[in-house]
Amino acid sequence: MKQGILNFFKKILNYIEPEGIPFPGSIIYNKIMQNFDLYDLLLHKIAKSDLISNIKGTILDVGTGPAYLPIYITQNNPACKVIGLDVSSGMIRLASQNIQKANLLNAIYLKKGNVSKLPFPDQFFDFIISTGSFHHWKLPINAFNEIYRVLKYNSEAWIFDAINPLPREEFLELCQRFGKLKIILFYLHTFSEPFYEPQKIYRIIQKSKFEKGELELFSILYRINLSK
Ligand SMILES: C[S@@+](CC[C@H](N)C(=O)[O-])C[C@H]1O[C@@H](n2cnc3c(N)ncnc32)[C@H](O)[C@@H]1O
């Protein structure tokens, strides 16, 4: 019965917007993010990493959602410009409100578009990042090829998402620090698109123009490091 109701809502959402998180999912996601201290801490940590802190050019954030990452990046590094891309119009509207509230309209630009067909010229970006969006991409190899195309030579792309399964030691440590409920809820949030296992990720990378890449554990997430 419960599964039937979930499938019904999934069908409606897929009809309204076949990819991404449409309205009203965008509002729910934004509310969850405002109260998910662990994830917020991770976004801050990513934004303050040495590499991102020193970028002077243009960064692309793929599947930007409510745009918290671009906000943290530009607050920490006012020398860079960030373009947040999302396939969902609902998310773009919400991101725009959040950017306006943060008073960063002149540093962050938003673009509606799909990662499988990026609306940018070749070699346009100095760095590409994505958090929590990869498991939604319907054509992951195409997506990586598009990221490769728009990335400048000698530049990097970091793709963060939740690891499946999370190593037991990490899981226990995180439960102790942030509470079991939050960590379990985080894993349950993808009822339609499950997180990838490492072997599957390596296969996607090998089939893409990047050919090689590394996976590094980063709290409840992993980071895929891709270089061009
Ligand atoms: C779970 S949210 C993550 C948002 C944000 N990056 C964060 O870390 O909070 C995933 C986002 O990816 C977007 N998305 C999903 N598939 C996409 C695609 N094919 N192209 C661009 N954006 C996509 C969704 O609309 C959603 O806003």
The ligand as a Gaussian input file, in Angstrom:
#p B3LYP/6-31G(d) Opt

LIG

0 1
 C       19.953000      16.437000      -3.518000
 S       19.984000      17.941000      -4.388000
 C       21.582000      18.602000      -3.955000
 C       21.595000      20.096000      -3.981000
 C       22.897000      20.752000      -3.535000
 N       23.967000      20.511000      -4.466000
 C       23.282000      20.333000      -2.145000
 O       24.353000      19.734000      -1.953000
 O       22.510000      20.621000      -1.225000
 C       20.242000      17.419000      -6.068000
 C       20.041000      18.531000      -7.075000
 O       20.483000      18.091000      -8.367000
 C       19.548000      18.530000      -9.341000
 N       19.638000      17.643000     -10.517000
 C       19.235000      16.360000     -10.594000
 N       19.491000      15.858000     -11.809000
 C       20.086000      16.853000     -12.527000
 C       20.583000      16.950000     -13.845000
 N       20.506000      15.920000     -14.691000
 N       21.149000      18.121000     -14.251000
 C       21.218000      19.168000     -13.383000
 N       20.747000      19.134000     -12.120000
 C       20.194000      17.998000     -11.688000
 C       18.218000      18.456000      -8.614000
 O       17.201000      19.221000      -9.234000
 C       18.597000      18.948000      -7.220000
 O       18.478000      20.336000      -7.102000

